[in-house]
Amino acid sequence: MSTQSNAAPELGPESRFDPPRNAPPAMSTRPMYWSVRRELWENRSTYIAPLGAGAVMLLGFLITLIGLPRSVRALAALQPAQQRAALVMPYGHVGMLLALTAFIIGVFYCLDALHGERRDRSILFWKSLPVSDLATVLAKASIPLVVLPLFVFAIVFAVQLTMLLLSAAVLLLSGVGTAMLWAQVPFFEIELVLLYCLAAMALWHAPIYGWLLLVSGWARRAPFLWAVFPPLAICAFEKIAFNTTHFAALLGYRLIGMFTEAIRSPADPHFIPLSQLTPGKFLTTTGLWIGLAIAALLLAAAVRLRRYRAPI
């Protein structure tokens, strides 16, 4: 009778150290990719809030469809410019409100991005992984600068396309016809303008996000107060000491100056035609490049802070 050996088969010197074939790739091979995915896993509000806002706006538009046929009949007596202004207005509202939502989400995300991991002491675990502080901070900065604008654009595109198709269906069923709708709602032009505006806003607001990330990495508590109080204190000091408002004007320019640099003043704020866009002027604006340089310095300071700051 032969006995079956329980000894494990001997492995060659190379096979002993080979990783399993189905093992996931190490985080060190794609640190930026996995760092960005980590941010989305830990901060679900970055995509849940825009989805919720888009759903609310679509629900509101569904209610307005009840009176759409009557409104289109009334528009037939107006000039083409007035027809376009009335029909495009809901699409403009969706784009503007979701762009504002993205900015607000980006502000509060940046305030908690570095502070939160120090508060819950998870920074000790993340620092043990083979991911540099530079990659981590850049991944956090990419959320308001890249991920949120693209995600909001996708949501707005889907919402506005649904609005257009529902409007066409209601008009067809009511016997009004869709000729005016297709003629006065330039859908793809609206989407191109939206994409341009979201990209311009992200670049223009880069120093704001950099400042918020720096405060998030430095403050031990109440990062919102530390982010807001110094600029307000400087504005108050300048007004009291010199009776001027130069710093307040600079802050206002950084918040909304993009609209004067990247876009000519449109006749109707709800619809901005492609001819009103000024990308050449925007890309050669001194304020844009000064802001990007300041953002780079602030992010570099945030990287250094994360390297040496301990958990709270």
Stockholm file with secondary structure:
# STOCKHOLM 1.0

chainA/1-312         MSTQSNAAPELGPESRFDPPRNAPPAMSTRPMYWSVRRELWENRSTYIAPLGAGAVMLLGFLITLIGLPRSVRALAALQPAQQRAALVMPYGHVGMLLALTAFIIGVFYCLDALHGERRDRSILFWKSLPVSDLATVLAKASIPLVVLPLFVFAIVFAVQLTMLLLSAAVLLLSGVGTAMLWAQVPFFEIELVLLYCLAAMALWHAPIYGWLLLVSGWARRAPFLWAVFPPLAICAFEKIAFNTTHFAALLGYRLIGMFTEAIRSPADPHFIPLSQLTPGKFLTTTGLWIGLAIAALLLAAAVRLRRYRAPI
#=GR chainA/1-312 SS CCCCCCCCCCCCTTGGGCCCTTCCCCGGGSHHHHHHHHHHHHCTHHHHHHHHHHHHHHHHHHHHGGGHHHHHHHHTTSCHHHHHHHHHHHHHHHHHHHHHHHHHHHHHHHHHHTHHHHHSSTHHHHHTSSCCHHHHHHHHHHIIIIIHHHHHHHHHHHHHHHHHHHHHHHHHHHTCCSHHHHHHCCHHHHHHHHHHHHHHHHHHTHHHHHHHHHHHHHCSSCHHHHHHHHHHHHHHHHHHHHSCCHHHHHHHHHHHTHHHHSBCCCSSTTCCCGGGBCHHHHHTCHHHHHHHHHHHHHHHHHHHHHHHCCCC
#=GC SS_cons         CCCCCCCCCCCCTTGGGCCCTTCCCCGGGSHHHHHHHHHHHHCTHHHHHHHHHHHHHHHHHHHHGGGHHHHHHHHTTSCHHHHHHHHHHHHHHHHHHHHHHHHHHHHHHHHHHTHHHHHSSTHHHHHTSSCCHHHHHHHHHHIIIIIHHHHHHHHHHHHHHHHHHHHHHHHHHHTCCSHHHHHHCCHHHHHHHHHHHHHHHHHHTHHHHHHHHHHHHHCSSCHHHHHHHHHHHHHHHHHHHHSCCHHHHHHHHHHHTHHHHSBCCCSSTTCCCGGGBCHHHHHTCHHHHHHHHHHHHHHHHHHHHHHHCCCC
//
